[in-house]
Amino acid sequence: ILIGIAWSGDAPGQEPAPSGGADREVQIRDRYEQVLATDPMRDPAFDRTYDAYLALEGIDAWVEKLQAPAPTEEEARARLVLLGRIASRRFRSRDAVTYLERARERGMTDPRFEVLLGKEYGRIGRDDEAIAELTAAVEALTDPAERADVCRALGSLLLRRGREAEAIATWERIAAGAGSDALALAELAEIY
């Protein structure tokens, strides 16, 4: 009996799971979309939703759904961020920046959002704006791995702009925060 319960995915007191694999995938995707409606920067939820649309209806179906009018301002803002993330994933950085700037105009604030916007600015050559976004983000991020990633990107942009002293200071922040990060130390050595 226990094997049957574990195998079928049904537990006592629960309704049986949908019979089709695609139906189940759509249900899971719908749950992730609910999460993204309030926090569009959740990477695992975004990745899972993106993959589900890619496998089922195609990404254009998700884009079309996100372009429909949103019931709340929060969801409208989240949809713009998601459209920006989709454009970024599809290597359409100019479109990504357009969506992300519109989300910013509607009040989107989040260090992870600033990282995304900063990296997209960097991809289209708007380095000064990229540097500003990434600098603001690195100050607000608390996760050491996220901070190190942003410092790498920020240091590269600063170096590209010929601002070696600032790039070195940025890389030194990585070395100070994560002295065992071999990649950070190697890149810092290269700058020197």
N, C-alpha and C positions, 0 to 999 in steps of 0.2 A: 504494500500500500504506500509506504513512504517513497519508494522508487517512482511509483506512478505520480505522486504529488510533485516531487522534484522535477520529474521529466516533463510533465504537462505545464508546469509553471503555475498551477492552481494550488491555493492553500485553502484549508477549511474555512468556510464563511466568505470566500471571495467568489466573484463571478468568474466563469471560465474565460481564459484569454481568447482573443479572436483567433480564428482558425488559420487565416492566411498570414504569411510572413510579412507581406507588404502592408496589411492592415495594422499589424503590430508596430511596424516601423513608422507608419504614419502617426499612430498614437504616441509613440515615444517622441517623435519629432515635434508633435503639437505641444507636448509638455516642455520641451526645450524652448520652443518659441514663446511660451508663457514666461519663462525665466528671462529670455532676451528682451521681452517687452518692458521689463523694469530694470534690467542690467545688461545692456547690449555689448558690454566689454567682457563678458564671461567667455573666455577662450574655449573651454571644453564644450559648452552649450553651442557656441557658434560653429565650431568644427563639426560637431555631430549633426547639426541642422543643415549645414552646407552639404555635407556628404550625403545626407538623406535626400535632399532635393536633387543633387547630382545623380543619384542612383534611381530616383523615381520619376519625377516630372521634369527635371532639368532646372538649372539655376534661374533661367528666365521666368519660370513660374513663381519663384520666390520673389524676384525683383518686382514682378507685376503685383503680387500680393502686398509687398511693402509700399508700393507707390499709391495704393488705395488710401482714401482719407482715414485718418486715425481717430478713434473715439475720444482720446485725451491728449493733452499737450505732452505729457510724459511719454506716451506711446509714440506720438509724432516725432519727438526728439530721438527716441530709441530707433525708430525706423530709419531716420536719416543716418544715424551712426551705422546701422546694419547695412544700408545701401553703400555707405562709404567703405565698410569692411569688405563687402562683396566686390566692389570696384577694385579695391586694393589687391584682393586675392586674384583678380582677373588681369592684373598688371595695367589697370586703367587709372593711373595716379591722378591725372587731372580731374577725372570724374570723382574720384575719391575725395580730393580736396574740396570740390564744390559741395558735395554732400556734407562733409565734416564741418565746413565753414557754416553751412546753413544750420547744422545742429548746434554749433557754438552760438550762433545768433539767437537760437531759441533757448539758450541757457545751459547747454551741456557743459558740465565741469567734472573732471575725473582725471587723476594723473595718468591712468592708462590711456584715456582719450587723448591727452596732450602728447603722449609718446606716439600714438598712431598718427595724429595730425603732423607732428614734427617730422616723423620719418617720411611721410608723404610729401611734405614741403621739400625735404631734402632730395627726394627722387625727381622732383620737377625743377630743381635748381633754385628754389627760394630759400637759400641757405640762412639768411638772417632770421627769417621767421622760424625756420627749423630749429636753429640754435636757441631762440627764445622759448619755444615750446618745450624742447628737451631739457633746457636748464630749469624751467619751472617744474617739470615732471620729476627730475632727479631729486629735487629738494623735497618733494611730497611723497615719493615712494618709500615704503618701509621694508619691502622684501629685498634682501641683499642681491639675489640673482637678478631681479628686475632692475635694480639700480646699476649693477655692473653692465647689463645689456645696454641701458640708456647711456651710461658713461662711455662705452665703446663707440656707440653711434655719434654721440656728441663730440667726443675726441676726434673722430674721423672728420666730422664736418668742420671743426675748428682748424684742424690741420689743413684741410682742403682750402680753407679761406686764408691760410698763411698765418694763423694765430697760434704759433707753436707754443708760446708760454702758457696760454690758456689750455691748449690741448694737453700739455704735460701736467698741469694742475688737475685736470679732469681725470687723467689716467692715474695720477697719484692717489686720487680718492678711491679708485678701485683697489689699488695695492694696499692702501691703509685699511680698507674695509674687508678685504679678502686676500690676505697675504699669500694664501696657497693657490690662488687662481693663476695657473701657469700661463694661460692665454693672455690675461691682463698684464702679467709681468713681462711676457715676451713682447707684447705690443708697446709697453712702456719703454723697454730696452731699445726697440726699433726707433721710437721717437727721439730718444736721447742720442 
